[in-house]
Amino acid sequence: VMHSVTAGDAAALIGLALSIGPIPGDAETTATMLEPAFSDLKATAERILGSTSRPWYFGYRVRLGVK
């Protein structure tokens, strides 16, 4: 597993969550179902992280093929 370190605050966390992509299904229904959870995530991120930038550690699996 390889890793990278970056820094982020509440706004970056919300941006990351939005960038992951939609859940398959009817977009309007999905948005309606996810709105309460997303509102909770946003409120929690803002309460805990706020504008303070903290380190984030990401792990990546690397598969190497040799011919």
LOMI-689880 format. One line per 4 residues: for each residue x, y, z of N, C-alpha, C. Coordinates in Angstrom, 3 decimals. Layout:
X:Y:Z:X:Y:Z:X:Y:Z ~ ...
! end
This chain:
0.855:-1.172:0.000:0.000:0.000:0.000:0.900:1.234:0.000 ~ 0.626:2.119:-0.920:1.330:3.404:-0.978:0.455:4.419:-0.258 ~ 1.042:5.531:0.119:0.238:6.544:0.776:0.626:7.938:0.304 ~ -0.270:8.857:0.572:0.009:10.267:0.336:-0.571:11.045:1.505
-0.006:12.198:1.723:-0.474:13.066:2.805:-0.843:14.410:2.182 ~ -1.995:14.893:2.529:-2.447:16.204:2.098:-3.120:16.854:3.300 ~ -3.511:18.077:3.178:-4.172:18.756:4.292:-5.545:19.235:3.837 ~ -6.467:19.281:4.770:-7.801:19.742:4.424:-8.581:20.202:5.628
-9.604:20.993:5.352:-10.506:21.496:6.385:-11.917:20.996:6.075 ~ -12.910:21.559:6.726:-14.295:21.119:6.521:-14.732:21.294:5.074 ~ -14.379:22.410:4.459:-14.781:22.651:3.067:-14.163:21.612:2.134 ~ -12.921:21.230:2.387:-12.269:20.219:1.557:-12.931:18.856:1.740
-13.332:18.530:2.956:-14.008:17.253:3.216:-15.350:17.197:2.492 ~ -16.100:18.285:2.529:-17.379:18.336:1.825:-17.139:18.229:0.314 ~ -16.125:18.908:-0.186:-15.786:18.815:-1.607:-15.416:17.398:-2.008 ~ -14.669:16.710:-1.151:-14.302:15.323:-1.419:-15.547:14.443:-1.464
-16.441:14.626:-0.520:-17.675:13.846:-0.501:-18.501:14.082:-1.759 ~ -18.558:15.310:-2.221:-19.317:15.627:-3.434:-18.648:15.082:-4.696 ~ -17.327:14.938:-4.664:-16.600:14.496:-5.853:-16.629:12.987:-6.057 ~ -17.040:12.249:-5.052:-17.032:10.786:-5.155:-17.981:10.310:-6.235
-19.089:10.983:-6.424:-20.006:10.644:-7.506:-21.344:10.199:-6.980 ~ -22.300:10.184:-7.878:-23.663:9.854:-7.475:-23.858:8.362:-7.216 ~ -24.844:8.068:-6.419:-25.251:6.688:-6.190:-26.208:6.327:-7.316 ~ -26.051:5.154:-7.919:-26.938:4.791:-9.030:-28.417:4.861:-8.638
-29.217:5.271:-9.560:-30.659:5.381:-9.328:-31.172:6.714:-9.825 ~ -32.415:6.958:-9.573:-33.047:8.214:-9.959:-32.389:9.355:-9.190 ~ -31.825:10.316:-9.897:-31.061:11.396:-9.271:-31.886:12.197:-8.271 ~ -33.138:12.496:-8.607:-33.975:13.293:-7.708:-34.294:12.526:-6.427
-34.647:11.255:-6.562:-34.946:10.426:-5.390:-33.716:10.260:-4.520 ~ -32.568:10.011:-5.156:-31.322:9.828:-4.417:-30.961:11.091:-3.646 ~ -31.065:12.244:-4.296:-30.748:13.510:-3.635:-31.658:13.744:-2.436 ~ -32.942:13.437:-2.578:-33.898:13.605:-1.481:-33.554:12.687:-0.311
-33.174:11.446:-0.630:-32.839:10.482:0.422:-31.546:10.859:1.144 ~ -30.581:11.402:0.421:-29.271:11.687:1.002:-29.185:13.046:1.687 ~ -30.105:13.938:1.446:-30.028:15.288:1.990:-29.864:15.329:3.513 ~ -30.648:14.568:4.296:-30.445:14.616:5.755:-29.046:14.139:6.175
-28.568:13.089:5.557:-27.239:12.567:5.912:-26.152:13.556:5.508 ~ -26.285:14.159:4.327:-25.292:15.129:3.874:-25.304:16.369:4.759 ~ -26.475:16.805:5.175:-26.568:17.959:6.087:-25.874:17.654:7.405 ~ -26.058:16.433:7.911:-25.383:16.013:9.149:-23.876:15.983:8.963
-23.412:15.441:7.824:-21.972:15.387:7.549:-21.391:16.789:7.510 ~ -22.067:17.686:6.810:-21.577:19.060:6.691:-21.518:19.750:8.057 ~ -22.565:19.611:8.848:-22.592:20.240:10.172:-21.499:19.680:11.077 ~ -21.312:18.367:11.032:-20.286:17.733:11.861:-18.892:18.155:11.424
-18.650:18.180:10.125:-17.340:18.594:9.612:-17.037:20.034:10.000 ~ -18.023:20.907:9.879:-17.810:22.305:10.236:-17.588:22.472:11.736 ~ -18.289:21.674:12.543:-18.133:21.775:14.004:-16.762:21.261:14.436 ~ -16.322:20.144:13.860:-15.075:19.523:14.310:-13.848:20.116:13.615
-13.918:20.279:12.295:-12.757:20.757:11.543:-12.744:22.264:11.362 ~ -13.919:22.818:11.057:-13.983:24.252:10.800:-13.034:24.641:9.682 ~ -12.344:25.750:9.851:-11.396:26.201:8.834:-9.974:25.784:9.165 ~ -9.813:24.955:10.195:-8.495:24.467:10.574:-8.067:23.349:9.626
-6.932:23.538:8.990:-6.417:22.537:8.066:-5.657:21.473:8.864 ~ -5.996:20.216:8.616:-5.359:19.093:9.310:-4.850:18.100:8.287 ~ -3.830:17.304:8.666:-3.303:16.328:7.705:-4.284:15.178:7.471 ~ -4.369:14.763:6.216:-5.169:13.608:5.820:-4.218:12.601:5.202
-4.386:11.354:5.543:-3.552:10.279:5.015:-4.413:9.373:4.142 ~ -4.001:9.202:2.905:-4.719:8.343:1.968:-3.840:7.156:1.617 ~ -4.446:5.969:1.571:-3.725:4.776:1.179:-4.200:4.301:-0.189 ~ -3.276:3.824:-0.991:-3.579:3.331:-2.336:-2.965:1.976:-2.507
-3.694:1.049:-3.074:-3.144:-0.257:-3.412:-2.528:-0.176:-4.791 ~ -1.332:-0.684:-4.921:-0.631:-0.661:-6.198:-0.449:-2.115:-6.654 ~ -0.877:-2.366:-7.868:-0.678:-3.686:-8.465:0.294:-3.523:-9.618 ~ 1.314:-4.297:-9.583:2.366:-4.173:-10.581:2.389:-5.457:-11.414
2.302:-5.299:-12.704:2.359:-6.449:-13.612:3.668:-6.400:-14.380 ~ 4.368:-7.503:-14.388:5.628:-7.577:-15.121:5.447:-8.613:-16.215 ~ 5.816:-8.243:-17.412:5.651:-9.117:-18.552:6.903:-9.895:-18.845
! end
